[in-house]
Amino acid sequence: MQSELLKHPKALLFSVILHVVFLGIFFLNFNFVADPKLQKQGQVAKTVKAEIIDQRQLEALERGKQEEQEARLKKEMEKKKQAQAEKAQLEKKRAQAEKAKLEKKRAEAKKLKLAEERQRKAVAEKKRKETARKLAEAKKNAELKKQQEAEVKRKAEEQKKKQLAEAKKKQERLEKLEQEKQAKLAEQKRLEQEKKIQEAEKRRLAEQERKRQQAEIKAKLESEENKRRLNTLREAYILAIKQKIERNWRRPQESGKMPVCEVRVIQGPGGIILDVTIGDCKGGSSTYRLSIENAVYKADPLPKPGDAALFERELIFFFTPG
């Protein structure tokens, strides 16, 4: 019972107040009695029983009120929920109506736009066809005028060509007669001129042959002379190189064979020695070959030729030990 009262605090408060009231009445009645000891046992028991019955009735009444209040609250909640559902349904219907109205409005606007677009296209198409018709008509008129002008021009050109052809034929007859006359004179003059040319050509060829023979003899003599001069200079050039190398050669201490060796020298401008190679040496030792290479490098730079035409990048000569 206590747990039930705790679940309903209002009923508990109401019960406490009721007990206080009963206690107040009890004490009030107690004061009006002259001798409390004279109260009967049955009367006290009756009062206590009445209080217990009243308490139960009060609790039942409180539970009834509580249940009624809960039922009322539940009913109010259901009404509120139903009202909210109805409101939501109404809002949904209103939104659907607004959406339908908006869609209808959009459809009408689209329909109107399509109608305007079709009308605009129709007007543009009509304007285009009218423009095309005018252009075609103008083109046709221009073509007709062009054909007429071409016909007039063609007839004028034909007449002009006819006149020019007749004048040309007459001129050609006169020119042909004159050409025949001039041709005869030219042929006669050509034959005379050709005869003179042939005679002059014979004299020229004879003179040319004479000069050619003289130049050939002179060139041959000069070539032979130049060859002799270059050979002399080449021999002197090679000799100067060999002598300079031999002067720089130091005989190796070994007493092995020292044959005549082929020497190949690569030189640059001014006689700078770039490379030295010993060729056929017929059994010469490596020390002997090395002494020749050292002598060549010590002769750097090599002597210059007497004629620049004799300069050769690669020189080949034979070294003979002294």
ABEGO torsion letter per residue (X at the ends): XAAAAAABAAAAAAAAAAAAAAAAAAAAAAAABABAAABBAAAAAAAAAAAAAAAAAAAAAAAAAAAAAAAAAAAAAAAAAAAAAAAAAAAAAAAAAAAAAAAAAAAAAAAAAAAAAAAAAAAAAAAAAAAAAAAAAAAAAAAAAAAAAAAAAAAAAAAAAAAAAAAAAAAAAAAAAAAAAAAAAAAAAAAAAAAAAAAAAAAAAAAAAAAAAAAAAAAAAAAAAAAAAAAAAAAAAAAAAAAAAAAABBBBABABBBBBBBBBBBBBBGGBBABBBBBBAGGBBAAAAAAAAAAAAAAOBBBBBABAAABBABBBBBBBBX
